[in-house]
Amino acid sequence: MTIEFTPLLCYSIAFVAVFISTAGQILLKKQANNTVGKKGFLWKFLNLRVILAYGFLFLSLALNQIAVKQVPISVLPCITSTSFIWIFLFGFLILKEKPTKKKIIGVALILLGNAISRL
């Protein structure tokens, strides 16, 4: 059985990769909040959340390599950069992080940069 990598499939894979990457980043942020005040260097890196998060990030990189078969190399970074926006939103919704002025400006700059790059 051969998979035909159509443009629609590759764009879908790129967006799935963004959400997998976002899930990995949220796991890392959640674990960083849990290690505050705990001692032990290895505890910060050798625990289930961190290993799973890096697995998600690796999977997202692998999916991006598949997506690049049909997604133009000039478009893929625009799709990938939206992960910062999703991390901002999920950080607010899931981790109850307060949106700061700097974060809002950062998200606005990402959106502006994506818009300008597509002109």
N, C-alpha and C positions, 0 to 999 in steps of 0.2 A: 504494500500500500504506500503510495507516494502522496505527500501533502503538497498541494499547490499553494505557494505563498503569494496570494493575490494582494493587491494594495490594501483592500479593506481588512484582510486578515492581519497584515503587517502593522497597519495603523492601530488596530485593536490590541495587538500584542504590545505595542509601544505604550498605550494608555494603561493596560494591565500592569506593565512593568512600573509605571509611575506609582500606581496604588500599592504595589508590593513594596517598592522602595519607601513609600510613605509609612507603611505599616512597620517596616524595619526601623525607621527613624523614631517613630512614636514609642516602640519598644525600648530603644536605647534611651530616650528621654525619661521614660517611666523607670527604667532601671537606675539611671543616674540619680533620680530623686530618692530611690531606695537605699543607695549606698552612702548617703550623707551621714556622717558620724560613725560609720562602721569601719573597722580596721581590717587590714589585710589587703595587700596588693592584688593577690590572685582573685579575691572575691569580686573585685570590680570587673574582671574579664572572663572568668571561668564560671559562669552561671547560665542557666537555661535561657533567660531572656536575651542576654548579649549574644550567645551562640546562635540562637534562632534569628535574632535581628541581622547578624552578619550573613546568615544563610539567605535571608530575604534580599539583602542588598546584592549578594552574589547572583541570585536568581534573576533579579532585575537587570543586572548587567548582561547576563546570558540572553535574556529576552530581547534586550536592545540590540544585541548582535544579530538576532533573527530578524527583528523589525527592519534593520537597515537594508535588508534585501530589496524592499520595495519603497520604504520611506526615504525621501531625499535627505542627504546628510545635512542640508541647510534647514530642514524642518525638525529633525529629531531632537536637537538641543532645545528648541522651543517647547516641544512636548515634555521633555525631561525637566525643564526648568519649572514647570507647573507644580512639581512635587513640593517645592518650597511654599507655594500657596496652600497646598493641601495640608502640609505639616502645620502651617500657621492656623488653619481652620480646625483641624483635628486636635491640635494642642489646646485650643480654646474650648472645644466641645468635650473632649475626652479627659484631658489633663487639668482642665479649669485654669489654664494660664491666662493671665490678663493681657490683652493686646496693648502693647506700648506704642508710642508715637513712632519710634524707630522701626518697629516691626511693620506697622501699617505703611510707612513710607517705603520700606523694602519691598513689600508685596506690590505696591503701586508701581515701583520702578521695574519690577519683573514684568508686570502686565504691559507697561509702556514699552519696555525693551522688546517684548514679543510682538507687539503691534507694529513697532518701527521696523523690525526685521522682516516682517511679512509684506511691507510696502513694495 
